[in-house]
Amino acid sequence: MDIRPQIAGEIAGVNFKEGSIVKEGDLLFTLDPAEYQATVALRQAELAKAEASSATASRYHARLKNIGKDGVSASNIDTAAGDAAQAKAQVAQAKAQLRLAQIDLGRTKIKAPITGRIGKAGATKGN
């Protein structure tokens, strides 16, 4: 059985000896996580920004609704409602992008899929 990474990256560590017995779930290789950690941090910041925008848009829409039709046009209330809905969608999108980045970060650790004797490493640190 060949073991292949699901993401690109430089091998930061080989955590087994050729010919040894490994158990399912044992850490075999680690890929340099720096780029993936930075992407997670970026996605966390984007999520925080989207959540702040959503909160602001929701508060603005609520204020316009409270003023009522005597002080604000229905068109302005509808526009604010649309902006609030769009901001909520941006939060959902930012959450999904963060989750994808977290999945990729998790893939920097390559684990044994089964228990058994491991063969030749085929790759070394720095590859």
RODO-2510 file (C-alpha; in nm, 4 decimals, decimal comma):
residues 127
     n   res          X          Y          Z
     1     m     0,0000     0,0000     0,0000
     2     d     0,1424     0,3374    -0,0975
     3     i     0,0979     0,6346     0,1339
     4     r     0,0706     0,9716    -0,0362
     5     p     0,0117     1,3215     0,0958
     6     q    -0,3157     1,4956     0,0143
     7     i    -0,1480     1,8379     0,0115
     8     a     0,1794     1,9814    -0,1165
     9     g     0,4617     2,0544     0,1225
    10     e     0,8148     1,9853     0,2316
    11     i     0,8666     1,6867     0,4593
    12     a     0,9545     1,8203     0,8036
    13     g     0,9890     1,4848     0,9745
    14     v     0,9949     1,1092     0,9206
    15     n     0,8660     0,9457     1,2386
    16     f     0,9390     0,5757     1,1879
    17     k     1,2223     0,3379     1,1130
    18     e     1,2074     0,1378     0,7932
    19     g     1,0993    -0,2197     0,8605
    20     s     0,9408    -0,1410     1,1972
    21     i     0,5857    -0,2267     1,3035
    22     v     0,3456     0,0679     1,3069
    23     k    -0,0052     0,0775     1,4453
    24     e    -0,3015     0,2309     1,2689
    25     g    -0,3000     0,6039     1,3453
    26     d     0,0732     0,6256     1,4235
    27     l     0,2364     0,9410     1,2898
    28     l     0,4537     0,8548     0,9891
    29     f     0,5445     1,1866     0,8259
    30     t     0,4957     1,5522     0,9056
    31     l     0,4857     1,8190     0,6374
    32     d     0,5957     2,1748     0,7105
    33     p     0,2758     2,3308     0,8508
    34     a     0,3830     2,6994     0,8350
    35     e     0,1913     2,7877     0,5183
    36     y    -0,1196     2,6046     0,6366
    37     q    -0,1052     2,7666     0,9823
    38     a    -0,0839     3,1076     0,8150
    39     t    -0,3835     3,0241     0,5964
    40     v    -0,5856     2,9233     0,9040
    41     a    -0,4924     3,2536     1,0730
    42     l    -0,5932     3,4452     0,7592
    43     r    -0,9283     3,2640     0,7414
    44     q    -0,9894     3,3305     1,1125
    45     a    -0,9329     3,7021     1,0522
    46     e    -1,1662     3,6968     0,7510
    47     l    -1,4323     3,5273     0,9623
    48     a    -1,3961     3,7866     1,2389
    49     k    -1,4290     4,0652     0,9809
    50     a    -1,7384     3,9036     0,8253
    51     e    -1,8981     3,8557     1,1683
    52     a    -1,8364     4,2215     1,2567
    53     s    -1,9861     4,3361     0,9251
    54     s    -2,2852     4,1097     0,9775
    55     a    -2,3471     4,2449     1,3260
    56     t    -2,3252     4,6032     1,2007
    57     a    -2,5617     4,5362     0,9095
    58     s    -2,8111     4,3594     1,1370
    59     r    -2,8083     4,6461     1,3894
    60     y    -2,8563     4,9020     1,1112
    61     h    -3,1487     4,7068     0,9688
    62     a    -3,3070     4,6777     1,3153
    63     r    -3,2705     5,0545     1,3718
    64     l    -3,4385     5,1325     1,0401
    65     k    -3,7256     4,8955     1,1183
    66     n    -3,7718     5,0609     1,4590
    67     i    -3,7907     5,4070     1,3051
    68     g    -4,0814     5,2876     1,0985
    69     k    -4,2243     5,3857     0,7650
    70     d    -4,2897     5,7428     0,8747
    71     g    -3,9160     5,8196     0,9020
    72     v    -3,7587     5,5770     0,6518
    73     s    -3,8673     5,4612     0,3098
    74     a    -3,9603     5,0976     0,2575
    75     s    -3,6885     5,0827    -0,0068
    76     n    -3,4213     5,1782     0,2483
    77     i    -3,5504     4,9152     0,4916
    78     d    -3,5476     4,6524     0,2154
    79     t    -3,1934     4,7499     0,1155
    80     a    -3,0768     4,7212     0,4773
    81     a    -3,2456     4,3802     0,5036
    82     g    -3,0656     4,2655     0,1892
    83     d    -2,7334     4,3944     0,3218
    84     a    -2,7872     4,2075     0,6488
    85     a    -2,8703     3,8858     0,4630
    86     q    -2,5650     3,9241     0,2395
    87     a    -2,3438     3,9807     0,5443
    88     k    -2,4783     3,6608     0,7029
    89     a    -2,3971     3,4715     0,3826
    90     q    -2,0425     3,6115     0,3947
    91     v    -2,0099     3,4764     0,7503
    92     a    -2,1186     3,1312     0,6314
    93     q    -1,8693     3,1481     0,3439
    94     a    -1,5865     3,2570     0,5774
    95     k    -1,6688     2,9685     0,8138
    96     a    -1,6501     2,7212     0,5258
    97     q    -1,3179     2,8636     0,4065
    98     l    -1,1797     2,8409     0,7599
    99     r    -1,2911     2,4791     0,7861
   100     l    -1,1169     2,3936     0,4565
   101     a    -0,7966     2,5597     0,5809
   102     q    -0,8182     2,3617     0,9061
   103     i    -0,8617     2,0385     0,7099
   104     d    -0,5495     2,1151     0,5050
   105     l    -0,3555     2,1951     0,8229
   106     g    -0,4604     1,8584     0,9645
   107     r    -0,3265     1,6907     0,6526
   108     t     0,0276     1,8032     0,7396
   109     k     0,0386     1,4965     0,9654
   110     i     0,0400     1,1731     0,7679
   111     k    -0,0660     0,8764     0,9790
   112     a    -0,0581     0,5024     0,9236
   113     p    -0,3873     0,3870     0,7696
   114     i    -0,3394     0,0290     0,8976
   115     t    -0,1317    -0,1714     1,1441
   116     g     0,1620    -0,3552     0,9918
   117     r     0,5287    -0,3582     0,9026
   118     i     0,6364    -0,0458     0,7212
   119     g     0,8625    -0,0759     0,4211
   120     k     1,1092     0,1656     0,2706
   121     a     1,0471     0,5366     0,3364
   122     g     1,0869     0,6546    -0,0231
   123     a     1,1085     1,0151     0,1031
   124     t     1,3263     1,1891     0,3583
   125     k     1,3217     1,5129     0,5530
   126     g     1,3425     1,8054     0,3134
   127     n     1,1783     1,6272     0,0173
***
